[in-house]
Amino acid sequence: MPDQFQRYGIFYTPTGDLAQAGAAWLGWDLATGQAVGSPDQAIIKRPQKYGFHGTIKPPFFLAEGEDIAGLEAAFAALCRELSPVSLAGLEPKRIGSFVALVPSQDMHDLAALAGRVVSQLDKFRAPPSEAELKRRRQSRLSPAHEANLIKWGYPYVFDQFKFHMTLSGVLKTEQMTTVLEQANTVFQPILPKPFVIDALSLVGQRFDEKFELIARHPLG
């Protein structure tokens, strides 16, 4: 197991119709670790390797002295402590230059859940390399983002957290309307209302860069 993955992360990964639609849209099934469908590579090339998911604790390298067995055990124990979070629903929206499914209401409870996961599993995260810090800083980080990057290895955590399930890479202006229309057609009929996050997934990034499900645990 230690040699199978280079990085690890905690994601929300759906099941059922939504999982199947998301996997087909991106052309990668996290649960099986296999390619599916025939997606438009011009749209999904950048997010495809991550699979259909919402990030809870961003991908990280294991800290020195830690191993995947310890991470798995701590993750399972934490999931038993956490309570499910219910939101009104999801909807396809533009976020800057890409399209994603985002909650249609306040994310306070979900941000609190994500914050616990980020902090309580942080001992397993190796500090970011100088190359990673440089790459993150290309996004013109705010002071709050910079502080998070230094302390937690990622800018968008805690009060800067915004849950989303990415559906595209960077789009040209003329592509945006078409992709949003396609996303609404595919996802609106199957989006759950309410949208309940009742389980979390430990995922690993393989050495071919693709992410794959390691374990999914119910909350509570």
BASEFI-373038 format. One record per residue: x, y, z of N, C-alpha, C in turn; residue in three letters. Coordinates in steps of 0.1 Angstrom, whole numbers, plus 2048, in hexadecimal, padded with zeros to 3 digits. Atoms other than C-alpha are relative to their C-alpha. Example, Ala and Ser with C-alpha at 12.3 -4.5 7.8 and 13.67 -1.06 7.14 Angstrom:
8097F480087B7D384E80980C800ALA7F77F58008897F58477F880B808SER
***
This chain:
8087F480080080080080880D800MET7F87F47FF81B81A8098068047F2PRO7FA7FE80D82A8167E67F68037F5ASP80A7FF80B8098187D37FC80E7FDGLN8057F380180183C7D980B80A804PHE7F67F67FD81685C7DA7FA80B809GLN8077F77F77FC8737EB7F37FB804ARG80C8047FB7DD8707FF7F780C802TYR8097F57FE7BE8858047F37FA806GLY80E8037FC79B8858147F68077F8ILE80A7FA80A77F88A7FB7F27FC805PHE80D80580075A8887FB7FE7FA7F2TYR80380780D75186E7E07F27FB801THR80E8057FF72C8677D87FF7F27FCPRO80380D80571C8467D07F48017F7THR80D80180870083B7B98018087F3GLY8017F980D6F484F79B80A80C7FFASP7F77F480170886E7A480E7FC7FELEU7F380580172885B7A78037FB7F1ALA7FE80580E72384A78580080B7F6GLN8007F580971A86A77480C808801ALA7F47F87FF73887C78280C7F97FAGLY7F580880574F8607798008007F1ALA80180080F74285F75580480E7FBALA7FD7F280474588575380F8027FFTRP7F27FE80076988575D8087F57FALEU7F980B80677286474E8097F8809GLY7F88077F678185676E7F87FD80CTRP8088057F577184178980A7FE80CASP7F88007F47818477AB7FF7F2807LEU80380C7F97708287BA8077F47FBALA7FA80C80677E80F7A180E8037FBTHR7F27FC80579E8227978017FD7F1GLY80080380E79481E7727FA80B7F8GLN8067F680978D8347547F27FB7FCALA80E8048057688357497FC80B7F6VAL8067F680975584672D8098067F6GLY7F87F980A76185D7127FE80F802SER8027F27FD7638807218078097F6PRO7FA7F580876C8A070F80D804807ASP7F47FD7F97918A271780480F801GLN7FD7F28007928C770F7FA80780DALA8087FB7F477A8CC72D8067FA80DILE7FE8067F37858B374780F7FB802ILE7F38057FF7AA8AD74180780380DLYS7F97FC7F37B68C07607FA7F980CARG8068077F479D8B277A7FF7F17FFPRO80480E80179A88F76C8077F780AGLN7F880A7F87B687F7807FB80080FLYS8058007F27A58897A17F37F8801TYR80D8077FF7848787987F580A805GLY80B7F77FC7628867A27FF80080FPHE7FF8007F27648927C57FF80F805HIS7FE7F37F97638AF7DE80B7FF80AGLY7F58017F77838B67F07FC80480ETHR8027FD7F27828B581680E803806ILE7F27FE7FC7A78B281F8097FF7F3LYS7F980080D7BD8BB80080B7F5800PRO7F680A8017D68A17F380E804807PRO7F37FD7F97F789F8078097F3800PHE7F680B7FE81788A80A8007FD80EPHE7FF8047F281B87682980C805807LEU7F57FA7F88308858448097F4804ALA7F68097FC85087484E7FC7F980DGLU8038077F584A8588667F17FB801GLY80E80580082585385D7FE7F67F4GLU80280A80B8168388477F17FF7FEASP80E8008057F68308357F77F880AILE8088077F67EB8178507FB80980BALA8037F67F67EC83286A7F580A7FCGLY8097F78057DA84A8547F27FA7FELEU80C8078017BF83184C7F87FF80DGLU8068037F37B98298707FB80E806ALA8057F37FB7B784E87A7F58067F9ALA80B7FC8097A085685D7F37F9804PHE80C8087FC78883A8677FB80580DALA8047FC7F378884588B7F980E7FFALA8067F38017818698817F28007FALEU80D80180676486086B7F67FC80ACYS8098047F675484F8887FC80B809ARG8027F47F875687089B7F780B7FAGLU8077F58087478868807F27FD7FDLEU80E80180372388C8797FD8047F1SER8037FC80E71388D8567FC80F7FFPRO8047F280270D8B08477F68007F5VAL80B80080A6ED8B78347FF80F7FASER8017F38086EB8D38197F37FF7F8LEU80C8008086CD8DE8058027F97F2ALA7FD80680D6DD8D27E480D8057FAGLY7F57FC8086F78D77CA7FB8067F2LEU8037FB80D6F78EA7A980C8037F8GLU7F57FD80970E8EE78B802810800PRO7FD7F180071F91178D80E8027FALYS7F37FB80473C92477F80780580CARG7F77FB7F675992979780C8057F9ILE7F57FA8077719417878007FB7F1GLY7FF80580E77C92F7677FC7F27FESER80480E80176E90C76E7F27FE805PHE80E8037FC74D8FB7758017F580AVAL80080A7F57458E77947F17FF806ALA80C8017F87288DA7A980380680DLEU7FE7F97F47248F17C77F47FF808VAL80C8007F870D8F17E57F880D7FEPRO80A7F58036EE9077E17FC80780DSER8037F97F36EF91480580D801808GLN7F47FE7F870791D8218077F3803ASP7F880C7FE72490582780680080EMET7FA7FF7F372B90D84B8037F3807HIS7FF80D7FA7258EA85980A7F77F8ASP7F78088087388DA83C80F805802LEU7F27FB7FE7568F28418057FC80DALA7FC8047F27568E98668057F17FFALA7FD80E8017578C485D80E7FF7F9LEU7F48008087738CA84380C805809ALA7F57FB7F77878DE85D8047F680AGLY7FC80B7F67868C18768097F67F9ARG7F880A8087938A985B80E8067FDVAL7F37F98037AF8C285180980080CVAL7F77FE7F47BB8C88748037F2807SER7FE80C7F87B68A58848097F67F8GLN7F78098077C989386880D8077FBLEU7F57F88067E38AD86380E7FA804ASP7F38057FC7FF89A8758057F67F5LYS7FC80980B7FF8828568058087F4PHE7FD7F880C80689F83E80E805801ARG7F27FA80182A8A78347FF80F7FCALA8007F28048328CC8308018027F1PRO7FF7FE80E82E8DA80D80E8037FCPRO7F27FD80584E8DC7F880080E7FBSER7FF7F280585B8FD7EC7FA8017F2GLU8067FF80D8508F47C97F0801801ALA80F7FF7FE82C8EE7D67FC80E805GLU8037F27FB82C90F7E980080A7F5LEU7FF7F780B8389217CA7F47FF7F6LYS80B80280981D9117B57F3806805ARG80C7FB7F980191A7CE80080F7FFARG7FF7F17FF80E93E7D07FE8077F2ARG8037FA80D8099437AB7F18057FFGLN80E7FC8017E49477B27FD80D808SER8027F37F97E99697C47F87FE80DARG8078037F47E095D7E67FE80C809LEU8027F67F67D09748008087FD80CSER7F98027F47E09788227FA7F3808PRO80680C7F97C795E8308037F37F9ALA7FD80C8087CE94681480F7FC803HIS7F28027FD7F494A81A8027FA80EGLU7FF8067F37F094383F7FB7F2800ALA80580E8017DC92383880A7F87F9ASN7F68088077F691881F80C7FD809LEU7F58027F781291C8387FD7F680BILE8048097F47FF90B8557FB7F37FCLYS80780C8037EA8F18438047FA7F3TRP7FB80680D7FB8EC8217F78037F5GLY80A7FE80B7DD8F980D7F980D804TYR8057F37FD7CE91C80A7F1800804PRO80E7FF8007A99138097FA7F780ATYR8058087F57A190482B7FA80980BVAL8077F97F578C90E84A7F780B7FAPHE8097F680477C9308448018037F1ASP7FE7FE80E7899308207FB7F37F8GLN80480D80677A90D8187F38037F8PHE80B7FF80976290B7FB7FE7F27F9LYS80280E8067548E87F37FB8017F2PHE80480180E7518E07CE8047F37FAHIS7FD80C8077518C27B78038047F2MET7FB7FA80C7658CC7997FB7F87F4THR80580680C7578C57768088047F4LEU7F87FB80C7708D775F80D805805SER7F47F87FE7928E575C7FD80F7FCGLY8027F28047989097517F98017F3VAL8087FE80C77E91373780280D7FALEU8017F480777E92D71C7F2806802LYS80D7F97FE76294771F7F57F97F7THR80A8058097519387017FC7F2803GLU80380E7FC7519157107F780080CGLN8068007F374291F7327F17FD7FFMET80F80280171D9217287FD7F27FCTHR80380E80571E9007158037F680BTHR7FD80A7F672F8ED7317F680180CVAL80A7FF7F57178FB74B7F27FA7FCLEU80D8068056F98F17358017F0800GLU7FE80E8007088CE7317FF7FA80FGLN8008047F270E8CB7577F2800806ALA80E8007FC6EA8D575E7F87F57FBASN80780B8066DD8BC7468037F2806THR7FB80D7FB6F289F7547FD7FF80FVAL8008017F26F18A77797F3804807PHE80C7FB7F96D18BA7827F67F5803GLN80A80B7FD6BA89B77F8047F780BPRO7FC80A7F66CF88779780780680DILE7FA7F97F56DC8A17B07F77FE80CLEU8098027F46CF8977D37FC80C807PRO8057F57F86BA8AE7E77F87FB80CLYS7F37F97FC6C48B180380C7F87FBPRO7F38068036E88AA7FB8077FD80EPHE7FB8047F36F689781980E7FA7FEVAL7F38057FF71B89181F8007F780CILE80180A7F571987183480B7F6800ASP7F480880073A86182C80C8077FAALA7F47FA80675E86B8238097F57FBLEU7F780A80777885A80E80F804801SER7F27FF80179D8558128047FC7F2LEU7FC80380E7AD8567EF80F8017FFVAL7F18008027D08517E28038047F2GLY7FB7FD80E7E28607C480A7F67FCGLN7F680A8057F38457B080B8077F9ARG7F47FB80681484979F7FD8047F1PHE8047FB80D80284E77E7F780C801ASP8077F37FD7F286D78E7F27FF803GLU80E8017FE7CF85F7907FD7FD80ELYS8048027F27BC85E7B17F77F4800PHE80780C7FE7AC83E7BE7FB7FF80EGLU8068027F37958367DB8077F5808LEU7FA8097F77A68257F97F57FA809ILE80A8047F678A8248137F580B801ALA80B7F77FE7688348177F87FD80DARG8068037F375983783A7F4809803HIS80C7F87FC73684384680480980CPRO7FE7F77F573586085E7F77FC80CLEU8088027F572985B8817FF7F1804GLY
***
